[in-house]
Amino acid sequence: MRMVDIIEKKRDGQALTQAEIKWFVEGYTKGEIPDYQASALAMAIYFQDMNQTERAELTMSMAESGDMIDLSSIHGIKADKHSTGGVGDKTTIALAPLVAAVDVPVAKMSGRGLGHTGGTIDKLEAIPGFSSEMDTSKFIKLVNENKIAVAGQTGNLTPADKKLYSLRDVTGTVNSTALIASSIMSKKIASGADAIVLDVKTGSGAFMKSLEDSVELANAMVEIGTKVGRKTMAVISDMNQPLGKAVGNALEIKEAVDVLKGKGPEDVRELCLVLGSHMVYLAKKAESVAAARQKLEQVIASGEAIHVLKMFIRAQGGNDAIVDDETLYPQANYHIAVKAETEGFVKEITADKIGVAAMQLGAGRATKEDEIDLAVGLILEKKIGDYVEKGDTLVTLHASKSDVKEVEKIVLDSYTIVYEETEKPTLIYKEIHAE
Ligand code: URA
C-alpha cells in the first residue's frame, strides 16, 4: 500500500477500507508514516468525513494500537462513563461508588487535568493517602473485591490516538466529528468496559458549543460503540455554567461526597442520578431506567453509597475519615469574597473563565509539568437564575495568597447580571440511544 493513494482516495471523497485504515494507523504509530502525510489524511477526513463503518474501523485500529485492558475476569457487565469535559464536573467521584453500591462493577480509568478543566485523578488525590497507581492485576482484584477501582491511564493505552491527537491539535483538524468520536471511543474500548454511558456537554464552557454539534458527536459515538459491540448511550448535558458550586480539587471532592450523603447541589445530584440510572440499566441490574434510579436513591438514603465510598477510599490507600471530617482536606489559607457590583439576575457564568480563574489560583495545570495546589479553588455562591443585590458574594475564592486581584477580575468578567428575570438552564437536553 502507498500512503499517497490513501490520501488521494479520501481527498476525492471515497470510503477507505478496513485494511487501508489499519495499515495507516499501524504505520503511523510505528513512525513509518511521516507527520506530513498523516496531517494530509486528517485534513482530507476533516473535509470529506468518514462513514459509520470507517469510523468504527478507525476506532478499533486506534484501540488496538496499544494495550487492550482485558476485564473479562471481572464478574458481571462492567459499566463506564465518559464526559467530554467541563468545569466543576465531579460526577465520576460520586457516580462510581453510587453505581457500585447497586452491584455494578466499575473499573474506571481516568486522567489528569490539563488546561481549565480538572482531571478526576487529581481531584481524588486531594484525599490524603489516595493513590490511583496500580497494575492491571491489582485493578481487577479491587473491582472483584469492592466493585470499584479508579486507576490512572496506563502508559500504553491508544498510542495511535495520542500521536494523532497531538498532530490534529497543530494542524487545524481537531474539529471533525469522525476524528473526535473515534478518538474518544478508542480510549473507552481499549479500557475494556462492556457498557458505556457518555456525558456529552453542550454550551459555552463545553468542547461542543452548540446543541446541534453536541447531538452530532453523541450520535457518532453511540453508533461507533454499538457497531463494535458495546452497549452505548449518551446524555447531552448543560455546560453553560460550571456544574455544581465547587471548582477545585478538594472542594469538588467535598461536593461529590455531599451528593452521596443525599445533599449537595441539585444539578450535580440530578446528573449523577441520570447517568447512574443508565449505567445500572445497561449493566442489567434493573428492569428499567426508572427502577435503576429508585435503586440509586435507596442506596443514598440507606447510607450504602457512603459505605462503598469509604471502602473504595481505604482500598486505594486513602484516609476515609475525610468523609465525616472536613478539616482533614487540604485547606486554603484565605477565603476571599468576590462581590456583585450591580443588582439583578445572573444571566451567564462563562464556565471557561471560571476554569481559568481556578487554574490561576493554582487548582489546574497550564503545562503538563505544573504542580497543582489541591486546596485552592472557588465556590459559586450564585448561579444562573439567582437574584443578587449589589455587594452580595458571587463567588468565594479559596486561595493560597491574599492578593488575587487578577482572579477576582476574571470571576467578575465571567458573570453577566441583568435587570430582567432569567431562567435556570435546562440540565439534560437529550438522551441518545442506539437504534
Ligand atoms: N477529546 C479526545 O479525547 N479526542 C478528541 O479528538 C477531542 C476531544
Residues whose N, C-alpha, C, O or C-beta is under 5 A from the ligand:
A	BS01	URA	V174 L179 I180 S183 I184
